[in-house]
């Protein structure tokens, strides 16, 4: 699941699609950027043989060719989307929120984990794409960033999460 906030975020989506992963998108963009995203993904679907399904006014599912159907109800995505649209969206994560939520996420709180990951996923993917060495594919760089973020909200890290995230991404991409 990816939350798109502007047109440039579609790079992470296309990297995941090229790696053969279906992507559920929640678009929190301007109408102009939303149109550009949908145009680009429609072209991708046509050219690759994949599917692009509009699920709601702000959500769609892109599925690469030869990818099995995505069961949204079973994976918990449907309930996560309902939670996202229950309000105007979460406010930005403050340092105090992070300090409060991280221990909860480590103890297994799904909502704390989801809040932290949603706050950092976009930044992690974009950073990984920016610093990736040429031999590393975009899809692998995004996957490494997501794995590092997942690791950090599973095991308590020392220091600020953003610092640990950046250091971990660099360590796993460069070494």
Backbone as a printed PyTorch tensor [residue, N CA C, xyz], in Angstrom:
tensor([[[  0.8520,  -1.1750,   0.0000],
         [  0.0000,   0.0000,   0.0000],
         [  0.8900,   1.2270,   0.0000]],

        [[  0.6090,   2.1570,  -0.8810],
         [  1.3930,   3.3730,  -1.0090],
         [  0.4490,   4.5640,  -0.9510]],

        [[  0.8510,   5.5880,  -0.2120],
         [  0.1090,   6.8410,  -0.1780],
         [  0.8550,   7.8140,  -1.0850]],

        [[  0.1750,   8.2970,  -2.1260],
         [  0.7720,   9.2480,  -3.0680],
         [  0.3940,  10.6610,  -2.6440]],

        [[  1.3910,  11.5110,  -2.4840],
         [  1.1210,  12.8870,  -2.0930],
         [  1.3930,  13.8720,  -3.2260]],

        [[  2.1820,  13.4370,  -4.2300],
         [  2.4030,  14.2510,  -5.4220],
         [  2.8380,  13.3400,  -6.5670]],

        [[  2.9600,  13.9030,  -7.7440],
         [  3.2370,  13.1030,  -8.9330],
         [  4.5630,  12.3510,  -8.8480]],

        [[  5.5750,  12.9250,  -8.2340],
         [  6.8860,  12.2680,  -8.1880],
         [  6.8530,  10.9780,  -7.3690]],

        [[  5.8660,  10.7990,  -6.5110],
         [  5.7560,   9.5700,  -5.7200],
         [  5.4550,   8.3540,  -6.5920]],

        [[  5.0140,   8.5760,  -7.8280],
         [  4.6640,   7.4580,  -8.7000],
         [  5.9120,   6.6530,  -9.0850]],

        [[  7.1140,   7.2140,  -8.9050],
         [  8.3460,   6.4700,  -9.2030],
         [  8.4380,   5.2150,  -8.3350]],

        [[  8.1050,   5.3510,  -7.0590],
         [  8.1550,   4.2000,  -6.1670],
         [  7.1110,   3.1600,  -6.5780]],

        [[  5.9500,   3.6210,  -7.0190],
         [  4.8870,   2.7060,  -7.4500],
         [  5.3510,   1.9230,  -8.6730]],

        [[  5.9070,   2.6070,  -9.6550],
         [  6.3330,   1.9160, -10.8710],
         [  7.4960,   0.9590, -10.5780]],

        [[  8.3580,   1.3060,  -9.6360],
         [  9.4470,   0.3910,  -9.2720],
         [  8.8800,  -0.8970,  -8.6730]],

        [[  7.8800,  -0.7690,  -7.8180],
         [  7.2540,  -1.9550,  -7.2350],
         [  6.5400,  -2.7810,  -8.2970]],

        [[  5.8550,  -2.1040,  -9.2040],
         [  5.1530,  -2.8170, -10.2780],
         [  6.1340,  -3.5490, -11.1930]],

        [[  7.2390,  -2.9110, -11.5190],
         [  8.2440,  -3.5350, -12.3700],
         [  8.8490,  -4.7590, -11.6920]],

        [[  8.8530,  -4.7700, -10.3570],
         [  9.3710,  -5.9190,  -9.6050],
         [  8.3210,  -7.0240,  -9.4830]],

        [[  7.1260,  -6.7940, -10.0500],
         [  6.0880,  -7.8220, -10.0360],
         [  5.1630,  -7.7900,  -8.8380]],

        [[  5.1690,  -6.6800,  -8.0880],
         [  4.3190,  -6.5680,  -6.9050],
         [  3.0790,  -5.7350,  -7.2050]],

        [[  1.9020,  -6.1870,  -6.7960],
         [  0.7120,  -5.3370,  -6.9320],
         [  0.8210,  -4.1700,  -5.9520]],

        [[  0.2380,  -3.0430,  -6.3200],
         [  0.3180,  -1.8500,  -5.4720],
         [ -1.0770,  -1.2630,  -5.2930]],

        [[ -1.4770,  -1.1240,  -4.0420],
         [ -2.7270,  -0.4540,  -3.6870],
         [ -2.3560,   0.9810,  -3.3630]],

        [[ -2.9750,   1.9340,  -4.0590],
         [ -2.6050,   3.3490,  -3.8970],
         [ -3.7370,   4.1690,  -3.3090]],

        [[ -3.3850,   4.9920,  -2.3540],
         [ -4.2850,   5.9960,  -1.8110],
         [ -3.7290,   7.3310,  -2.2840]],

        [[ -4.5120,   8.0560,  -3.0680],
         [ -4.0310,   9.3070,  -3.6460],
         [ -4.4880,  10.4980,  -2.8170]],

        [[ -3.5310,  11.1540,  -2.2460],
         [ -3.7680,  12.3850,  -1.4930],
         [ -3.0330,  13.5060,  -2.2120]],

        [[ -3.3540,  13.6600,  -3.4780],
         [ -2.6780,  14.6130,  -4.3480],
         [ -3.6650,  15.6790,  -4.8090]],

        [[ -3.1230,  16.6640,  -5.5010],
         [ -3.9970,  17.6320,  -6.1540],
         [ -4.6990,  16.9180,  -7.3010]],

        [[ -5.7930,  17.4830,  -7.7880],
         [ -6.5220,  16.8690,  -8.9100],
         [ -5.6290,  16.7740, -10.1510]],

        [[ -4.7890,  17.7770, -10.3710],
         [ -3.8850,  17.7510, -11.5170],
         [ -2.8890,  16.6060, -11.4300]],

        [[ -2.2620,  16.4310, -10.2520],
         [ -1.3220,  15.3290, -10.0660],
         [ -2.0360,  13.9830, -10.1330]],

        [[ -3.2410,  13.9190,  -9.6040],
         [ -4.0050,  12.6680,  -9.6590],
         [ -4.2440,  12.2610, -11.1140]],

        [[ -4.6010,  13.2130, -11.9460],
         [ -4.8120,  12.9220, -13.3660],
         [ -3.5330,  12.4410, -14.0400]],

        [[ -2.4200,  13.0780, -13.7130],
         [ -1.1310,  12.6740, -14.2910],
         [ -0.7490,  11.2670, -13.8490]],

        [[ -0.9590,  10.9650, -12.5560],
         [ -0.6550,   9.6250, -12.0350],
         [ -1.4920,   8.5850, -12.7700]],

        [[ -2.7940,   8.8410, -12.8770],
         [ -3.6840,   7.8850, -13.5380],
         [ -3.3410,   7.7150, -15.0210]],

        [[ -2.9720,   8.8070, -15.6820],
         [ -2.5600,   8.7130, -17.0930],
         [ -1.3090,   7.8570, -17.2370]],

        [[ -0.3170,   8.0980, -16.3880],
         [  0.9220,   7.3440, -16.4620],
         [  0.6640,   5.8610, -16.1800]],

        [[ -0.1140,   5.5660, -15.1390],
         [ -0.3740,   4.1690, -14.7930],
         [ -1.2760,   3.4770, -15.8200]],

        [[ -2.1730,   4.2290, -16.4490],
         [ -2.9850,   3.6500, -17.5190],
         [ -2.0970,   3.2490, -18.6920]],

        [[ -1.1470,   4.0920, -19.0130],
         [ -0.1780,   3.7740, -20.0670],
         [  0.6750,   2.5780, -19.6910]],

        [[  1.1120,   2.5220, -18.4190],
         [  1.8740,   1.3620, -17.9460],
         [  1.0510,   0.0840, -18.1040]],

        [[ -0.2130,   0.1240, -17.6710],
         [ -1.0740,  -1.0660, -17.7380],
         [ -1.2500,  -1.5110, -19.1910]],

        [[ -1.4790,  -0.5710, -20.0790],
         [ -1.6670,  -0.8960, -21.4930],
         [ -0.3980,  -1.5060, -22.0870]],

        [[  0.7310,  -0.9050, -21.7880],
         [  1.9940,  -1.3820, -22.3510],
         [  2.5000,  -2.6800, -21.7550]],

        [[  2.2220,  -2.9130, -20.4790],
         [  2.7700,  -4.0920, -19.8020],
         [  1.8090,  -5.2720, -19.7620]],

        [[  0.5470,  -5.0180, -20.0690],
         [ -0.4540,  -6.0770, -19.9410],
         [ -0.9860,  -6.2050, -18.5320]],

        [[ -0.6570,  -5.2540, -17.6750],
         [ -1.1380,  -5.2620, -16.2960],
         [ -2.5370,  -4.6780, -16.1990]],

        [[ -3.0250,  -4.5500, -14.9720],
         [ -4.3610,  -4.0020, -14.7290],
         [ -4.2800,  -2.7880, -13.8190]],

        [[ -5.1620,  -1.8410, -14.0520],
         [ -5.3290,  -0.6980, -13.1730],
         [ -6.8120,  -0.5970, -12.8680]],

        [[ -7.1830,  -0.8250, -11.6160],
         [ -8.5850,  -0.7890, -11.2000],
         [ -8.8130,   0.3850, -10.2650]],

        [[ -9.7560,   1.2290, -10.6280],
         [-10.1480,   2.3430,  -9.7720],
         [-11.1330,   1.7890,  -8.7570]],

        [[-10.7920,   1.8270,  -7.4720],
         [-11.6210,   1.2540,  -6.4230],
         [-12.5430,   2.3010,  -5.8180]],

        [[-12.0570,   3.5030,  -5.6950],
         [-12.8390,   4.5990,  -5.1490],
         [-12.3250,   5.9010,  -5.7070]],

        [[-12.8700,   7.0270,  -5.2440],
         [-12.4450,   8.3160,  -5.8020],
         [-10.9650,   8.6190,  -5.5580]],

        [[-10.3900,   8.0690,  -4.4970],
         [ -8.9880,   8.3390,  -4.1750],
         [ -8.1390,   7.0810,  -4.0940]],

        [[ -8.6560,   5.9570,  -4.5450],
         [ -7.9030,   4.7130,  -4.4210],
         [ -7.9340,   3.9210,  -5.7190]],

        [[ -6.8310,   3.2330,  -5.9890],
         [ -6.7920,   2.3220,  -7.1220],
         [ -5.7800,   1.2150,  -6.8340]],

        [[ -5.9060,   0.1530,  -7.5780],
         [ -5.0420,  -1.0070,  -7.4390],
         [ -4.4010,  -1.2730,  -8.7910]],

        [[ -3.0740,  -1.3180,  -8.8060],
         [ -2.3370,  -1.6580, -10.0240],
         [ -1.7450,  -3.0460,  -9.8240]],

        [[ -1.9150,  -3.8840, -10.8530],
         [ -1.4670,  -5.2690, -10.7610],
         [ -0.7010,  -5.6250, -12.0150]],

        [[  0.5600,  -6.0770, -11.8500],
         [  1.3480,  -6.4690, -13.0190],
         [  0.7330,  -7.6680, -13.7390]],

        [[  1.1100,  -7.8620, -14.9700],
         [  0.6550,  -9.0320, -15.7310],
         [  1.1330, -10.2910, -15.0150]],

        [[  0.3560, -11.3450, -15.1060],
         [  0.6710, -12.6440, -14.4930],
         [  0.7220, -12.6110, -12.9710]],

        [[  0.1810, -11.5710, -12.3610],
         [  0.1120, -11.4780, -10.9060],
         [ -1.2500, -12.0200, -10.4730]],

        [[ -1.2880, -12.8650,  -9.4570],
         [ -2.5850, -13.3930,  -9.0300],
         [ -3.4910, -12.2860,  -8.4960]],

        [[ -4.7960, -12.5170,  -8.4580],
         [ -5.7190, -11.5070,  -7.9230],
         [ -5.3550, -11.1380,  -6.4860]],

        [[ -5.6000,  -9.8940,  -6.1380],
         [ -5.3160,  -9.3990,  -4.7920],
         [ -6.6030,  -9.4580,  -3.9870]],

        [[ -6.5620, -10.1340,  -2.8580],
         [ -7.7250, -10.2610,  -1.9800],
         [ -7.6280,  -9.1860,  -0.8930]],

        [[ -8.2290,  -8.0440,  -1.1260],
         [ -8.0900,  -6.9060,  -0.2200],
         [ -8.6410,  -7.1880,   1.1750]],

        [[ -9.7190,  -7.9160,   1.2780],
         [-10.3080,  -8.2010,   2.5830],
         [ -9.4300,  -9.0820,   3.4350]],

        [[ -8.7740, -10.0520,   2.8260],
         [ -7.9410, -10.9860,   3.5770],
         [ -6.6530, -10.3610,   4.0680]],

        [[ -6.0820,  -9.4460,   3.3270],
         [ -4.7820,  -8.8880,   3.6910],
         [ -4.8800,  -7.7310,   4.6760]],

        [[ -6.0740,  -7.3130,   5.0220],
         [ -6.2350,  -6.2170,   5.9690],
         [ -6.1830,  -4.8500,   5.3080]],

        [[ -5.9810,  -4.8000,   4.0050],
         [ -5.8830,  -3.5130,   3.3180],
         [ -7.2100,  -2.7780,   3.3600]],

        [[ -8.3030,  -3.4920,   3.1750],
         [ -9.6100,  -2.8320,   3.1610],
         [ -9.8750,  -2.1240,   4.4840]],

        [[ -9.5680,  -2.7630,   5.6030],
         [ -9.8070,  -2.1110,   6.8960],
         [ -8.8530,  -0.9440,   7.1130]],

        [[ -7.6200,  -1.0630,   6.5980],
         [ -6.6660,   0.0410,   6.7240],
         [ -7.1430,   1.2550,   5.9370]],

        [[ -7.6920,   1.0180,   4.7490],
         [ -8.1940,   2.1210,   3.9300],
         [ -9.3940,   2.7720,   4.5950]],

        [[-10.2860,   1.9740,   5.1440],
         [-11.4360,   2.5360,   5.8570],
         [-10.9760,   3.4410,   6.9890]],

        [[ -9.9320,   3.0220,   7.6910],
         [ -9.3950,   3.8250,   8.7860],
         [ -8.8080,   5.1370,   8.2680]],

        [[ -8.0960,   5.0580,   7.1300],
         [ -7.4950,   6.2570,   6.5400],
         [ -8.5630,   7.2810,   6.1840]],

        [[ -9.6910,   6.7970,   5.6060],
         [-10.7200,   7.7170,   5.1560],
         [-11.7410,   8.0590,   6.2310]],

        [[-11.5570,   7.5660,   7.4490],
         [-12.4790,   7.8790,   8.5310],
         [-12.3780,   9.3500,   8.9250]],

        [[-11.2380,   9.9700,   8.6490],
         [-11.0540,  11.3820,   8.9860],
         [-10.3710,  12.0930,   7.8450]],

        [[ -9.7940,  13.2380,   8.1380],
         [ -9.0970,  14.0100,   7.1140],
         [ -7.6660,  13.5270,   6.9130]],

        [[ -7.2970,  12.4550,   7.5560],
         [ -5.9370,  11.9380,   7.4350],
         [ -5.1330,  12.2940,   8.6580]],

        [[ -4.0930,  11.5270,   8.9100],
         [ -3.2850,  11.7580,  10.0930],
         [ -2.4770,  13.0340,   9.9700]],

        [[ -2.2900,  13.6750,  11.0910],
         [ -1.4240,  14.8530,  11.0920],
         [  0.0190,  14.3700,  11.0260]],

        [[  0.9480,  15.2160,  10.6680],
         [  2.3440,  14.7780,  10.6000],
         [  2.8050,  14.2160,  11.9430]],

        [[  3.6690,  13.2440,  11.8850],
         [  4.1840,  12.5940,  13.0860],
         [  5.1870,  13.5110,  13.7740]],

        [[  4.9240,  13.8680,  15.0340],
         [  5.8520,  14.7110,  15.7890],
         [  6.8910,  13.8250,  16.4760]],

        [[  7.9300,  14.4400,  16.9680],
         [  8.9790,  13.6940,  17.6980],
         [  8.3670,  13.0170,  18.9260]],

        [[  7.4640,  13.7020,  19.6210],
         [  6.8070,  13.1090,  20.7860],
         [  5.9550,  11.9040,  20.3830]],

        [[  5.2220,  12.0290,  19.2570],
         [  4.4250,  10.9040,  18.7580],
         [  5.3210,   9.7070,  18.4690]],

        [[  6.4380,   9.9770,  17.8090],
         [  7.3720,   8.9110,  17.4630],
         [  7.8890,   8.2050,  18.7190]],

        [[  8.2830,   8.9830,  19.7140],
         [  8.8010,   8.4010,  20.9600],
         [  7.7350,   7.5810,  21.6840]],

        [[  6.4890,   7.9780,  21.5580],
         [  5.3930,   7.2470,  22.1970],
         [  5.0100,   6.0050,  21.3980]],

        [[  4.9960,   6.1160,  20.0710],
         [  4.5270,   5.0260,  19.2160],
         [  5.5470,   3.9140,  18.9970]],

        [[  6.8360,   4.2510,  18.9410],
         [  7.8490,   3.2270,  18.6660],
         [  7.8150,   2.0690,  19.6610]],

        [[  7.8190,   2.3200,  20.9670],
         [  7.7480,   1.1840,  21.9030],
         [  6.4640,   0.3670,  21.7370]],

        [[  5.3510,   1.0390,  21.4090],
         [  4.0950,   0.3140,  21.1720],
         [  4.2150,  -0.5820,  19.9480]],

        [[  4.8430,  -0.0750,  18.8930],
         [  5.0210,  -0.8570,  17.6620],
         [  5.9040,  -2.0720,  17.9250]],

        [[  6.9670,  -1.8830,  18.6990],
         [  7.8700,  -2.9880,  19.0290],
         [  7.1350,  -4.0630,  19.8330]],

        [[  6.2010,  -3.6320,  20.6830],
         [  5.4180,  -4.5820,  21.4810],
         [  4.3130,  -5.2500,  20.6590]],

        [[  4.1240,  -4.8210,  19.3990],
         [  3.1730,  -5.5030,  18.5190],
         [  1.9130,  -4.7250,  18.1730]],

        [[  1.8230,  -3.4640,  18.5320],
         [  0.6430,  -2.6780,  18.2010],
         [  0.5840,  -2.4230,  16.6940]],

        [[ -0.4440,  -2.9620,  16.0480],
         [ -0.5870,  -2.8070,  14.6020],
         [ -0.8550,  -1.3500,  14.2380]],

        [[ -1.6810,  -0.6570,  15.0020],
         [ -2.0020,   0.7330,  14.6620],
         [ -0.7730,   1.6360,  14.8300]],

        [[  0.0350,   1.4120,  15.8670],
         [  1.2510,   2.2140,  16.0570],
         [  2.2340,   1.9370,  14.9230]],

        [[  2.3660,   0.6780,  14.5840],
         [  3.2690,   0.2820,  13.4970],
         [  2.8300,   0.9070,  12.1680]],

        [[  1.5380,   0.8420,  11.8800],
         [  1.0020,   1.4000,  10.6400],
         [  1.2200,   2.9080,  10.5850]],

        [[  1.0250,   3.5880,  11.7090],
         [  1.1840,   5.0520,  11.7600],
         [  2.6290,   5.4510,  11.4700]],

        [[  3.5730,   4.7240,  12.0640],
         [  4.9930,   5.0380,  11.8560],
         [  5.3980,   4.7210,  10.4170]],

        [[  5.0190,   3.5620,   9.9440],
         [  5.3970,   3.1670,   8.5820],
         [  4.8020,   4.1220,   7.5540]],

        [[  3.5370,   4.5180,   7.7410],
         [  2.9200,   5.4590,   6.8080],
         [  3.6490,   6.7960,   6.8150]],

        [[  4.1460,   7.1910,   7.9730],
         [  4.8360,   8.4730,   8.0810],
         [  6.2130,   8.4570,   7.4270]],

        [[  6.8570,   7.3010,   7.3930],
         [  8.2290,   7.2320,   6.9010],
         [  8.4080,   6.4910,   5.5770]],

        [[  7.4110,   5.7480,   5.1230],
         [  7.5840,   4.9040,   3.9340],
         [  7.9520,   5.7000,   2.6820]],

        [[  7.2560,   6.7710,   2.4610],
         [  7.5190,   7.5880,   1.2740],
         [  8.9360,   8.1500,   1.3030]],

        [[  9.3190,   8.6920,   2.4410],
         [ 10.6560,   9.2590,   2.5900],
         [ 11.7230,   8.1810,   2.4030]],

        [[ 11.5090,   7.0070,   2.9930],
         [ 12.4820,   5.9190,   2.8820],
         [ 12.6600,   5.4980,   1.4250]],

        [[ 11.5560,   5.3310,   0.7070],
         [ 11.6310,   4.9030,  -0.6920],
         [ 12.3330,   5.9570,  -1.5480]],

        [[ 11.9770,   7.2150,  -1.3740],
         [ 12.5990,   8.2730,  -2.1740],
         [ 14.0880,   8.4120,  -1.8690]],

        [[ 14.4570,   8.2910,  -0.5920],
         [ 15.8700,   8.3690,  -0.2140],
         [ 16.6500,   7.2100,  -0.8470]],

        [[ 16.0900,   6.0020,  -0.7630],
         [ 16.7640,   4.8340,  -1.3310],
         [ 16.9380,   4.9880,  -2.8390]],

        [[ 15.9290,   5.5260,  -3.5120],
         [ 16.0360,   5.7300,  -4.9620],
         [ 17.1090,   6.7660,  -5.2900]],

        [[ 17.2400,   7.7530,  -4.4340],
         [ 18.2190,   8.8180,  -4.6690],
         [ 19.6570,   8.3320,  -4.4600]],

        [[ 19.9030,   7.4920,  -3.4570],
         [ 21.2800,   7.1000,  -3.1330],
         [ 21.6840,   5.7410,  -3.7040]],

        [[ 20.7960,   5.0600,  -4.3890],
         [ 21.1090,   3.7160,  -4.8740],
         [ 22.2540,   3.7460,  -5.8800]],

        [[ 23.1610,   2.7890,  -5.7690],
         [ 24.2080,   2.6610,  -6.7820],
         [ 23.5980,   2.1790,  -8.1040]],

        [[ 24.2180,   2.4760,  -9.2090],
         [ 23.6850,   2.1150, -10.5240],
         [ 23.3760,   0.6220, -10.6840]],

        [[ 24.2050,  -0.2810, -10.1550],
         [ 23.8990,  -1.7020, -10.3580],
         [ 22.6420,  -2.1850,  -9.6110]],

        [[ 22.1710,  -1.4130,  -8.6480],
         [ 20.9940,  -1.7980,  -7.8700],
         [ 19.7400,  -1.2700,  -8.5660]],

        [[ 18.7880,  -2.1540,  -8.8410],
         [ 17.5640,  -1.7300,  -9.5100],
         [ 16.7180,  -0.8500,  -8.5930]],

        [[ 15.8240,  -0.0740,  -9.1970],
         [ 14.9290,   0.7700,  -8.4050],
         [ 14.0490,  -0.0730,  -7.4960]],

        [[ 13.5520,  -1.1780,  -8.0240],
         [ 12.6860,  -2.0530,  -7.2240],
         [ 13.4340,  -2.5960,  -6.0120]],

        [[ 14.6820,  -3.0130,  -6.2070],
         [ 15.4720,  -3.5400,  -5.0780],
         [ 15.7470,  -2.4400,  -4.0590]],

        [[ 16.0320,  -1.2250,  -4.5120],
         [ 16.2970,  -0.1170,  -3.5920],
         [ 15.0630,   0.1730,  -2.7320]],

        [[ 13.8820,   0.1920,  -3.3470],
         [ 12.6430,   0.4320,  -2.5960],
         [ 12.3990,  -0.7040,  -1.6120]],

        [[ 12.6370,  -1.9280,  -2.0480],
         [ 12.4430,  -3.0840,  -1.1700],
         [ 13.3910,  -3.0200,   0.0340]],

        [[ 14.6490,  -2.6480,  -0.1910],
         [ 15.6230,  -2.5200,   0.8980],
         [ 15.1620,  -1.4510,   1.8860]],

        [[ 14.6750,  -0.3300,   1.3680],
         [ 14.1940,   0.7490,   2.2430],
         [ 13.0130,   0.2790,   3.0800]],

        [[ 12.0780,  -0.4170,   2.4650],
         [ 10.9070,  -0.8940,   3.1970],
         [ 11.2950,  -1.9410,   4.2340]],

        [[ 12.2210,  -2.8220,   3.8970],
         [ 12.6800,  -3.8310,   4.8500],
         [ 13.3730,  -3.1840,   6.0370]],

        [[ 14.1660,  -2.1500,   5.7780],
         [ 14.8580,  -1.4520,   6.8700],
         [ 13.8550,  -0.7430,   7.7720]],

        [[ 12.8650,  -0.0850,   7.1920],
         [ 11.8330,   0.5690,   7.9930],
         [ 11.0730,  -0.4550,   8.8220]],

        [[ 10.7290,  -1.5650,   8.2150],
         [ 10.0320,  -2.6310,   8.9230],
         [ 10.8730,  -3.1430,  10.0970]],

        [[ 12.1660,  -3.3120,   9.8660],
         [ 13.0640,  -3.7850,  10.9290],
         [ 13.1060,  -2.7890,  12.0840]],

        [[ 13.1400,  -1.5220,  11.7550],
         [ 13.2520,  -0.4950,  12.7950],
         [ 11.9930,  -0.3600,  13.6420]],

        [[ 10.8250,  -0.6740,  13.0990],
         [  9.6070,  -0.6070,  13.9070],
         [  9.2990,  -1.9510,  14.5670]],

        [[ 10.1340,  -2.9490,  14.2880],
         [  9.9910,  -4.2500,  14.9380],
         [ 10.9430,  -4.3640,  16.1230]],

        [[ 12.1410,  -3.8090,  15.9600],
         [ 13.1520,  -3.8480,  17.0130],
         [ 13.5390,  -2.4180,  17.3430]],

        [[ 13.4470,  -2.0560,  18.6010],
         [ 13.7230,  -0.6940,  19.0450],
         [ 15.1420,  -0.2740,  18.6630]],

        [[ 15.2700,   0.8620,  18.0070],
         [ 16.5750,   1.3490,  17.5790],
         [ 17.0710,   2.4110,  18.5600]],

        [[ 18.3680,   2.6460,  18.4960],
         [ 18.9650,   3.6920,  19.3320],
         [ 18.9110,   4.9980,  18.5580]],

        [[ 18.5080,   6.0500,  19.2200],
         [ 18.4730,   7.3470,  18.5770],
         [ 17.2290,   7.5690,  17.7590]],

        [[ 17.1530,   8.7200,  17.0940],
         [ 15.9790,   9.0560,  16.2810],
         [ 15.7800,   8.0610,  15.1350]],

        [[ 14.5510,   7.7460,  14.8660],
         [ 14.2080,   6.7730,  13.8280],
         [ 14.7370,   7.2080,  12.4650]],

        [[ 14.6140,   8.4700,  12.1260],
         [ 15.0500,   8.9400,  10.8140],
         [ 16.5470,   8.7130,  10.6180]],

        [[ 17.3360,   8.9700,  11.6360],
         [ 18.7830,   8.7680,  11.5410],
         [ 19.0910,   7.2870,  11.3370]],

        [[ 18.4580,   6.4390,  12.1390],
         [ 18.6670,   4.9940,  12.0040],
         [ 18.2190,   4.4970,  10.6380]],

        [[ 17.1160,   5.0390,  10.1260],
         [ 16.5910,   4.6450,   8.8250],
         [ 17.5710,   5.0010,   7.7090]],

        [[ 18.0570,   6.2240,   7.7150],
         [ 19.0090,   6.6710,   6.6900],
         [ 20.2880,   5.8410,   6.7600]],

        [[ 20.8140,   5.6380,   7.9710],
         [ 22.0400,   4.8450,   8.1220],
         [ 21.8300,   3.4080,   7.6420]],

        [[ 20.6940,   2.8100,   7.9810],
         [ 20.4180,   1.4400,   7.5820],
         [ 20.2610,   1.2850,   6.0780]],

        [[ 19.5750,   2.2360,   5.4520],
         [ 19.3970,   2.1860,   3.9950],
         [ 20.7600,   2.2840,   3.3030]],

        [[ 21.5770,   3.2140,   3.7410],
         [ 22.9050,   3.3720,   3.1340],
         [ 23.7310,   2.1000,   3.3360]],

        [[ 23.7200,   1.5650,   4.5410],
         [ 24.4970,   0.3580,   4.8310],
         [ 24.0570,  -0.8030,   3.9420]],

        [[ 22.7460,  -0.9880,   3.7690],
         [ 22.2480,  -2.1110,   2.9890],
         [ 22.3310,  -1.8960,   1.4690]],

        [[ 22.3530,  -0.6560,   1.0360],
         [ 22.4580,  -0.3920,  -0.4110],
         [ 23.9060,  -0.3650,  -0.8920]],

        [[ 24.7790,   0.1500,  -0.0790],
         [ 26.1620,   0.3620,  -0.5190],
         [ 27.0390,  -0.8550,  -0.2380]],

        [[ 26.7590,  -1.5760,   0.8190],
         [ 27.6410,  -2.7230,   1.1790],
         [ 27.1040,  -4.0080,   0.6690]]])
